[in-house]
């Protein structure tokens, strides 16, 4: 059984010890790209570019694996979502594992969120609606995505950035 009180106490301890009221600036400029795996390049392009409206910006050979593609989609503010395909490696289906990817949350304007939700409906993509601002769904390879209507730096009305 999960000890909820102990978990909440630990969360409060972590906040007390590590969450700074006056944060120094980050050493990072932003997320350059996050790389996921694709079992079918064209299907991935159709899903991300045509359905989700994230423009394909580049596609070239993966420098680390001959014959593999490395391709990128614009997700706004200079941030990219990238993919590799690894033909011949038979990587198997997507799996959530400890230390692995849980989901990728992408902020979109509310009007775009509504339009993309309608497109997901029309395409028959199953999703979970959370708090009227988040849509959770999976891409064709099973990676979990979230379209979030909250502005960057906010989540469900709280400042997180």
N, C-alpha and C positions, 0 to 999 in steps of 0.2 A: 504494500500500500504506500502511496506517495504521501509524505509528510508535508502538506501544504504550508503549514506555519513555519517549518524549517526552511523551506524554499523561499518564502517571502522574507524571512529574517536574513537569509544569505543575500538576496537581492538588495535589501536595504544596506547591508554591510558593504557590498560591492560598490553601491552608489556613494556611500560615505567615504570610502577609501579612494575610489578612482575617478569619480565624476567631478570635474573641476568647474567651479563657477566661472573662473576666468581662464578660458582655454587659450593656449597659444595657437597661432596659426598652424595649419597642417603643413607638413613638408611636401605633400603631394599637390599636383595641379588638378587632378581629377582622374576619373576612370578612363584610361585610354581605350581599352576594350576588354571584354570578358569573352573567353573562348569556350564554346560548347562543341559537341560532336554532332555530325550529320551523317545519316546512313544513305541519303539520297539528296544530292546537291540541288537538283531542279525542284524537287518537292519542297525543300527548305526555302528556296528562293520564292516559290509561289506563296508559301505560307507567310513568310515575314514581309515580303515586299508587296504582294498583291492583296493579301487579307489584312495584315496589320499595318500596312502603309509605311514600313520602314525601308527607305530606298537602299538598294544594293549600291555600295560605293566602290568596291574593288573585288577582284578575284584573281588569284595567282597561285603558282605552285608552292606548296608548303616546303620551306627550305630544309626541314628535318626529315621528310619522308617523300621520296620521289614518287610522282604520280598522284599525290594527295593535293587537294585544293585547300586554300586558306581564303575565306571570303568574309566580307564585312557588310553590316547594315548600319545606317545612321539612325540612332535612337535619340537624337537631339543634343544640343549644347556641346557639340564636339565629342560626344561619347559614342562608342561603337559596340555592337554585338557581333562577335566573330564566330566562325565555325571552321572546323576541320572535317574532312572526310578521310578515312583511312582505308581505301580499297584494298581488299585482300586480307585484312586483319581480323575480320569476323568478331567485332567487339561485343556483340550481343546487345540485348535491350538495355535501355536506361534503367538505372537502379539508384535509389536514394540510400546512401550509406553514411555512417558517422564520418565526419570530416569532408563529406562531399557536398554537392550543390543541393540546396533545398528548393529555392526558387529565385527567379530574377524579377524584381519589381521595377516597372517602368512607369514613370509619371507621364500622364497625358492631360491636356486640357479637358474640362468637363464635356464640352460639346463633342470633342473627338472621342472621348470615352463612350458617350452615348452612341455615336455612329459606329464605333468599333464593336460595341456590344451587339448592335443590330446585325453587323456583318458576321459575327461569331454565330448568332442565332441562325442566320440565313445559310451559313456553311455547315450547320449541324454540329458545331464544336461544343462539347459539354463544358460547363463551367460552374463554379461556385461563386455566388454573389455574397460579399461580406460588407456589412455596414453601409450599404448603398454607395460606396466609393471604390471598392476593390472587386475585381473579377479575377479569379484564379482558374487557370486552365492549363492544358498540356500542349506542347508543340507536337508535330508528327512523330518525333522520336521519343516522346515521353517527358521531356524536360518541363518542369512546372514554371509557369509564368504568371505574373500578376500585372494587370493594368490598374493603376492607381490614379484616381481623379484628384487626389490631394496634390497641392503644390510641392515642388522639390523642398526638402527640409522639414516637411510636416507629415504626420501620420495620424489619421483619425482626430485631427484638431490639436494634436500635441506637437511641439517643436522637437525634432529629432536631429536636426542638423545645425 
